[in-house]
Amino acid sequence: MRISKLIKYCFSLLTLLLLISCSSKQSNANIIFSESPKNHIAYFTSEKITIDGKGEENAWKEAFWSDSFIDIEGEKIPKFETRFKMLWDDKNLYFYSKMEDPHIWASLKQRDTVVFYNNDFEIFIDPNGDTHNYMEIELNAYNTLWDLFLTKPYRNNSTVLNQWDIKGFQSNVHVSGTLNDASDIDDYWAVEIAIPWISLQEEIGKKTPILGQTWRINFSRVHWEFDLIDGMYYRKKDDKGGFLTEYNWVWSPQGVINMHQPEKWGFVHFAKKIDQKHQPKFQYPVDNSLILWMYSQYRSQLDLINDSLKSKSIFPIKGSIESQTVTLDKINYPNGYFLMAKSPKTNIVYYINEEGKLTSKP
């Protein structure tokens, strides 16, 4: 185990033990989380976008690249670079991603099969940021699609709607090299996607103007080591016959090997360009740090084997967030509980219920 990981583990364990040992006294739970999730601005375009996987339109050339993907735990640098761009117009939300890979291969061709058994590109979308009712989209180099809808994260006993399909979804893949040919060295493969707003709005119920909204979105790239058998690519196995663990490379790090913690996903803001010299700058939602802290405490409770943290004895918990003291309390209900904290900046009261759903009241 790395020293940095050991220090983090010991520090987290110490924090947890302090929480458990608290009685009726208020605890001093200073905010503990990594830097804020990644951010990106998706700009409006009036240019017609052809979904061919190439991204050759001027709008794509002018769009900003995201930061390069990093290992899902946030420490290791991937061996191959991955980045994305985003655009939008009055009808569609567009994605373009380019993934370096010297050996581009795929085997799965049936829609809604488990696409991440191949190397793939994945998008996770939670428009209102409440961590519930979000979409997962996966594509491999064959352009095979797996789209599914989750009512809540797996940690909260999610219902996964595998039969759900995004209406009007378009995608295409461009391969710079030769697919499934081990005799040469490839350059990259790219995916281009268009999702109609009307399809997204039917599912999320947001019919307000897109301009000015900020959504929670994340991206993942699953990459497998491979074996060549009779010139064909297969996922690599270990000496005991089991598959080697895949790589998970993401845009906004999760801190753990689990994409289904939506509170850690990145922020994408929808804007219009003013001109090349004057671009809108991203601003995090004012209570972003408070919400991150609330979820860190929520996850701590889920990690406990017993129900000790569900008692009133350890609440309220105080946190120091951006030099301001915030109190986290718990409200009991017949069918569960809510964690509650009031923002000292906005006076908005935020709630996280037993199933992890975020709500707020002015």
C-alpha positions, 0 to 999 in steps of 0.5 A: 500500500502506498504511503499516501494511501496509508495516511489517507486510510489512517486519517479517515479511520481516525475521523470515523472513530471520533464520530462513533465515540461522540456522545451527546456532545457536538463533534468538531468534524472539519470538512475532509474531501478532495478538491472540487469536481472538474468543470467544463463549459459547453458552448452553443453552436449554430453550425450543423453537426454531422455525427460521423465520429470525426468532429471536423466542423469548425464548431468542434475545432473551436470548442475547448478540450476537457482536462485529460482523464485520470485514474478513477481514484485520482492518483495514477496517470493513464497510459493513453490520453483521453479527452472530450468536447461538448457543444449544444444547439436548440435541438441536441446535446453533443459529445466528442471524445478522442481516445489514444490506443495503439490496439483498437479492438471490439467484439460486442455488437448487440445493443444493451449487452454489457459493453464494458466487457470491451474497451469503451467510452461512458457518459453519466448524466444527472441533470439536477444533481440530486444523485437520483434518476440518472443516465448511463451511456456506453459505447465500444469501437463497434459503436455498440450502445448500452443505455440505461437509467438508474433510479438511484445509486447502487449503494441505495438499492437502485432499480436499473432500467436496462430496457430504457432507450434514449429516443433519437440517440445518434452516435458514430465511431471513427477509428484512426487505424484498423479495428481488430487488426493486430498487425499494425499500430493504431493511433486513436478512436473517437466517438461522436454523439447527439442526444435530443433535448426533447428526449432528455427532458421527457425523462428529467422533466426539465423544460426550462431553457438550457442556457445558463443551467449547470448539470452534473456529468462525468465520463469514464473510459474502461480499458482492458489488457489483452491477449492475442489468440490466433490473431484475435483480441481477448481480455487478458487472463491471469495464471488462474484463468480469471480476467485481469482487472480493467483500468478505469480512466475518468474525467472527474476523479471519484476517489474510489473505484466506483462511478456511481457516486454522482455527488463527485461527478463534474459540473458542465455549464451551458453558455454562449460564446461572447467572442474569442477574447471574452469567454464566460468563466465557470463558477462553481455553485455557491454551496458546492463545498457544503454539499460535498461535506454533507455527502462525505458525512452521509457516506461515512454512515453508510460505511458503518456495519451497525446503526450507531450513527443513526442515533441522535447522540452524535448529532449535530456535527460541526464543520468548518467550510471555507472559514465558516462554521456549518452545523449538520443535524439529523431529522427522524421520519417514520420511513427514514432520516434526513441530514440537514444543514443551512448554508451561511452564504445563501440561507438555503437549507439542504437535506439528504435523505436516507437514500441519498437524495439531495433536496433544498428549501430557500 
